[in-house]
Amino acid sequence: MNVQHFEQGFAYSDAQLIIVARKIGKLATYCKRMKDESSVIRVESDRRATKKDRDEVKVMITLDLPNAVLRAESRRKDPVEALDRCIEKLEPQVKRYKEKHTPSLRSRVERRHGK
């Protein structure tokens, strides 16, 4: 798993970087293919002056997996809150990806639904 991190307009503290790594690692537990060498996780963080203070930080996470690209974006006041929201958005996408691309799961799901 290759994790790329880009920051623009601010810098994460060391404690926040550890939190980011843990949360990304938690996401990787859902699917073994995310731990593959060919998969890339890109985390982009951007701080801009906006009219709404609660939309000050934008976090985008892109998962470049074999046969799919999953993406989530969130705007919040705190970068860790935005990251949490992105993780919430990506969890169902990763689960669907796993069901679709894991042979044993696919056959179990098809048997369950009578396909």
C-alpha positions in Angstrom: 0.0 0.0 0.0 1.5 3.3 -1.1 0.1 6.3 0.8 0.7 9.8 -0.7 -0.1 12.8 1.4 -0.4 16.4 0.1 -1.1 19.5 2.2 -1.8 23.0 0.9 -2.3 26.1 3.1 -1.5 24.4 6.4 0.5 21.5 8.0 -0.7 18.6 10.1 0.9 18.3 13.5 2.8 15.1 14.3 -0.1 13.9 16.5 -2.5 14.6 13.6 -0.3 12.7 11.1 -0.4 9.6 13.4 -4.2 9.9 13.6 -4.4 10.1 9.8 -2.2 7.0 9.4 -4.3 5.0 11.9 -7.6 5.9 10.2 -6.2 5.0 6.7 -4.9 1.8 8.2 -8.3 1.0 9.6 -9.8 1.5 6.1 -7.2 -1.0 4.7 -8.5 -3.7 7.1 -11.7 -4.0 5.0 -9.9 -5.2 1.9 -6.7 -7.1 1.4 -6.2 -5.6 -2.1 -5.7 -2.2 -0.5 -2.5 -3.6 1.1 -1.2 -4.7 -2.3 1.8 -3.0 -3.8 -0.2 -1.8 -6.8 -2.8 0.1 -4.7 -2.2 3.8 -4.0 -4.0 5.9 -1.4 -3.8 9.6 -2.0 -4.8 12.0 0.8 -5.1 15.7 -0.2 -5.7 18.4 2.4 -6.4 22.0 1.5 -7.2 25.1 3.6 -8.9 28.0 2.0 -10.6 31.2 3.2 -14.3 30.6 2.7 -17.4 32.5 3.6 -18.5 29.6 5.8 -15.9 28.9 8.6 -17.1 25.3 8.8 -16.0 24.6 5.2 -12.5 25.9 5.7 -10.6 22.6 5.3 -11.2 20.3 2.4 -9.9 16.7 2.5 -10.0 14.4 -0.5 -9.1 10.7 -0.4 -8.5 8.7 -3.6 -8.0 5.0 -3.5 -6.5 3.7 -6.7 -7.1 0.0 -6.5 -6.8 -2.8 -9.2 -9.9 -2.4 -11.5 -11.4 0.6 -9.6 -10.8 4.1 -8.3 -12.7 5.1 -5.1 -13.0 8.7 -4.0 -14.4 10.8 -1.2 -14.3 14.5 -0.3 -15.4 16.4 2.7 -15.3 20.0 3.9 -15.1 20.7 7.6 -13.6 23.2 10.1 -11.1 20.6 11.5 -8.9 18.4 9.1 -9.4 15.4 11.4 -13.2 15.8 11.3 -13.0 16.0 7.5 -10.9 12.9 7.3 -13.4 11.1 9.5 -16.2 12.0 7.2 -14.2 10.8 4.2 -13.6 7.5 5.9 -17.3 7.2 6.6 -18.0 7.7 2.9 -15.3 5.3 1.7 -16.3 2.4 4.0 -19.4 1.3 2.0 -17.5 1.8 -1.3 -14.7 -0.4 -0.1 -17.1 -3.1 1.0 -18.9 -3.1 -2.4 -15.5 -3.3 -4.1 -14.5 -6.3 -1.9 -17.8 -8.1 -2.6 -17.4 -7.5 -6.4 -13.7 -8.4 -6.7 -13.3 -11.2 -4.1 -14.3 -14.6 -5.7 -15.3 -16.4 -2.6 -17.5 -13.5 -1.4 -19.0 -13.0 -4.8 -20.1 -16.7 -5.0 -21.5 -16.6 -1.5 -23.5 -13.4 -2.2 -24.8 -14.8 -5.5 -25.9 -18.0 -3.7 -27.6 -16.0 -1.0 -29.6 -13.9 -3.6 -30.3 -16.9 -5.9 -28.4 -15.7 -8.9 
